[in-house]
Amino acid sequence: MTNTQKTPLYNDHVNLKARMVDFAGWLMPIQYEGLKEEHQYTRQHAGLFDVSHMGEIRVKGPKAVETLQWLTTNDVSTLENGQAHYSLLPNAQGGLVDDIFIYCLAKNEDYLVCVNASNTDKDFAWMTQNNRGADITNESSYWGQIAIQGPKALQLCDEVFAPIKVSEMPRNQIVKGTFEGHAIMIATTGYTGEKGCEVFIEAQGTSALWNRLLGSAQVTAKPIGLGARDTLRTEMKFSLYGHEIDDNSNPYEAGLGWVIKPKAKDFIAKDIIVKAKEEGLKRKLVGLKMLERGIPRQGYELKTAGGEKIGFITSGTHSPTLDEPIGIAYVESSFGAEGTPVFIDIRGKLVKAQVVKTPFVNKG
């Protein structure tokens, strides 16, 4: 682990006796008191997530919008000051370099792009290679980042970030502020399905903010590890790079057509992506529930009752909220309708499952 990186909260995690693992080149907490307990605490109260390993890439200047319109699939021109949206970075073959969030800090002039930790260097290289005249800077080392999620999260945010009323901000908004003299940006975004926000803060102020959030007299927040973060997003059927999407994924097959805006603008590989949809998608990303005993795991094959391969699992877990196994899978389109029975090959045994409606649990 000598080459792994540490977030500004590394010592805090160690002091809290978190179990640390190497994740995407970072030493990160996988869990503190237990995955199930942390998952349920976030669904019922407020959980704190260290997401400082995520990348932040700044796109500025008079060519910022033109560049982002070409690089991404969603329509950046619709973002007003303080608004944000989910989007995708397509590659030249119609696959995905990454999925991202774009925050408009000043319309037509200044945008913050939040990218996956494992893809930061790749994304930055791709964006600069395909730049259309913007000032593109990798600010990842400058920012720490904390996600505050759960039904009590906004109450906690109102207390800590007063006078900013985070609870009155619509979803997908961002505002600038300060915390103990450090620049912050509070965004009402997240990847758990719960209410809450993500706070970007100057790296040297991250530990102070983390401990202030944990020390609230009004809301008892708990630190949550990457293990629960993954089960939370799986219950929502949110895509994760390296699982549901990668460099070979067509975004329509991944159920992300809602962030593809081909009529509004041109973007990298638009013709390839749209043509695949027009010709008929060969596979579909679906949710699965088990009808027999077993837990679906990434890489397990989906088969018919006769043993013909029809897909594979991208993510799977025992849902702490539902107390039953769930999975996300690519399946041939003809097997993608809700209610369709399928079989998962678990170490040579075909275990029955069923295609079901998603998300698996309702949003908070």
N, C-alpha and C positions, 0 to 999 in steps of 0.2 A: 504493500500500500504506500510505498515511499513516494510515488508520483501522483497520488490522488490529491485533489484539492480540498480545502476546508472552507466552509461558509463562515461568515462573521459570527455565527451562533454555535460553532463547534464546541467551544468550552462550556457553553450553557447546556448543550445536549449531554456532554460527559458528566457534568455536575448533577444533571437530572437522572443519571444512570440509564440513559437510552442505550439500546443495542445498536451499535453503529455498523454500517455495511458500506461497501464500495458500490456506488450507483452512478453510472455514466461518468466515471472518473472523479466522483465526489464522495467524501466520507459523510454519509447521511444517516439520520436516525430511522431505523426500520420500525421500531416500536418502543414504547416506554413501559406501560403496565400491561399491555396485551392488545392484540389487534381488535378483537371483538369488543372489548371495553372501550377502546378509543373510537371505534366506528360508531358505537351506539351513543357515546357521549357527544359526538359531533351532531348526530341526528336529533338529539334531545336538548343539548345545551349550547356550548361554544367550544370549538377546537381551534388550536393554533398550529399552523403548518409552516415550517421553514422551507420556503421555496426560493431561497437566495441563489440556488444553483441554476435557476432559469436564466436565459440570456436576454439582454436588452440591447436592441439595435436602434439607433436614432437616425431618422431620415428627415433632413431639413433642406430649406432653400426653395427658390421659385420653381424648381423642377421636381419637388417632392411628390406631388400628386401624380404627375405624369409618370414618374418612375414606379410608384406603388401600384398605379393602375396596370402597368405592364407586368409587374412582378407577381401580383396577387389576383385571385379570382373574384373577390367581392368588390363592390363599387365604392372605392374610397372617397369619391367626390360627394357622396351623400353624407359623410360625417361632418357634423358641425363642431365648433369648439367644445371640448369636454366630452365628446361622445366616443364610443369604442365599438368595435365589432370583431367577431370571429372571422377568420379567412384562411386561405391556403396559399402555399407557394408551389406552383406546379413546376415540374422539370420539362425539358425539351421533348420528352417522350410521352407526356401526358400523365406521368406519375406524380408523386408528391415529394418535394424536398422536405416539407414540414407543414404542420398546421400551427397557426399563430393567432395572436390578438393584436389589433392595431388600435392605438389610442391617439386621438386627435388633440394635440396640445395647443395648436394654433392653426386654424383652417388654412389650407394651401401652403403652409410654411413649415410646420413642425409636427412630426409624428413619432411616437414611440412604438416599436414592434417588439412584443414579448415572444420569445421562441423557446423551444424545448432545450433543456440543458445539454443533451447528447448531440444536438444538432447545431449548436451556436456557431462553431467555426465553419461548418459546412454552409449554413444559411448566410453567414456574413460573406463568405467567398462567392456564393451564388448571386447574392444581391449586388455585390460590387462588380462582378463580371457582366451583369445585365443592367447595370445602372444607366439611366437615361438623363444624367446630369445633376442628380441630387447630391447633397453632402451626406454620405453614409458613414456612421461611426459606431463601432462596437463599444458600448458603455457598460458591458456586463460586470467589469471589475469595480465599477463605481457604485452600483446599487446593491443593497440587500433587499430581500423581499419576504414579507410575512403574509400568509393568507389567514383570515379570521372567518370561520364558517360555522353555521348552526343557527337555530332559532333565537338564541340570545346574543348573536354576534353583533347585530346592529346597535343594541343597547350598550354593549361594551365599547363599540366604536364611538358612539355619541359621548360617552363619558371621557374617553381617553383623548379624542381629537376635538373636543369642544374648543371654540364655538361652532365648528363645522358639524352640521346635522346630517350625518351619514345616512341615518334612517329615512331621511326625506329625499335622498337622491334616487332617481330611477335606476333600474339595472343598466349596466354597460355605460356608466358615466365615470368621469375622472376629474378630480379637483386637486389643485396644488395647495400646499400648506407647509407648516414647519412643526417639528417635534423636538423640544429641548434644543433649539437652534439648528437642527438638521433639516435640510430640504426633504419633503415627502410628497408623494402623489398617492391619493386614495382613490381606488377604482372599485366600483361595485360589480366586480366580476369574481369568478371562482369556478372550480371544476368538481364540486361535490353535489350539486343540485340544491344546496341549502342557500338561504340568504346569507349575506356577508360581504366582505370586501377583500381586496388584495392591496397591500401597502408597499409601495416602493420607497425606500429610505436610503439616504447616504450610508454606505457600508459601515462607517465607524459609529453610526447611531443605532444600528440594528439591535444590538444586545440590550441597550437601555430601553428600547421600545418593547422588545420581547418580555422583559421583566416587568415593565409597567403594565402590560396586558395581563400577565399572570398574577399581578398583585392587586387587581381591582377589588374594591370592597363591595361592589354591586353585583358583579357577574364573576362566577368562578369558572375561568377558562382553563383548559388542560392542553398540554402539548400532545400533538398527534403525529405519529410516524408515517413513513411512506407506505407501510403495509395497509393501514386503514385508508389512506388516500386512494389506493388502488381499488379497494373493495367499494368505496363510496362512489367512485366514478364508474365502476362496472355496473353497479345498480342503476345508474342513470343511462347506461349504454353510450357514455361519452367515449369517443375514439382516443386511443393513445398511440403515438408514433412507435413503430416497432411491434405493435400488436394488430390494431385494426387498419392502420395505414402505413405505407412505406413508399419507396421510390417506384414501385410497380403498381400502386393502387390507383384505379380510376375513381375520382371523387364521387361520381354518381353511384357506382357500385357500393361505396362506403356509406351511402345515405346522406351525403353532404351536398346534394344538389342545391340546397337552399342557400349556399354561399357561392354558387356559380352564377355569374351575371353576363352571359354571352351577348345579350341584346344591348346591354348598356355600354360595352367597351370591348377593346381587344386586349388579350393577355397571352402570355407564353403558352403555346400548345393548345390554344382554344379550339382550333379545328379538330385536333386529334381527340380531345376530351368530348366535344359535342358529337363528333361522328360515332364514337363508341356508343353513346346513348341512342342515337338515331338508328343505328343498326341492330339495337337490342342488346341489353346488358346480359352477359353470360352468367353472372353470379350476383348474389345479394347478401348484404350484411344483416343478420337476423339475431333475435334473442331466443334463447332456449331455456326450457325448464326440464328437469329430469323427471321421467315417469317411473324409473327404476333406480335402485341404489347406485350411487357413484357421483364423483365430482369431475366435471369437465375441466381439462387443463389445456393450456396453449399448445397447439401442435397435434392434438388428438384428431384423428380423421373422422369425418362424418360419412356414414354409409347407408345404403338401403338395407332392407331386411335380408336381401340376397347377397349382401357383401360388396355391392358396387360403390366405389368411392364417389361421393357427391359434394364434398366440402371439407372444411377443417375448422377447429376451434381457434379463435384469436385471443380470448380471455375467458377465464372461468374461476369460480370461487364458491364457497358456501356463504350465501348472503346472510350477514348478521341481522339485517332488518327482517327478512322473510323467514329466516331459519330454514333455508332449503338451498340446494345447489342451483346455480344459474350459470349461463354461459352466453358468450357472443361468438358468432361463427359466420364464415362465408359459406354459402351453399348455392348450388346451381339454381338459377332463377325459377325453374319449374317446381322446386321444392321449397320456395320461400314464403308461401302463403301461411297466415296464422292458422294454427291447428294441425299443420302437416306433421305427421310422425316421422322421425329420423332415428338413426342409431349411431351411437358414439362408440368407436373402437377404443376400449379402455384395456390396455395390455392384453389384446387378443380376444376380449369378450365384447360382444355387441350389446350395449346398454341403451334401452329405449328412452328417447326424449321427444320433445314437441316444440315446434316453432310457436312463440307467443308474442303478444304485443309488448312493446317497450315504450318508455322506461319501465324497469321492473318495480320501481317505487315512485310515488308522486313527488314533485318538486316541493321544497320547503317554501 
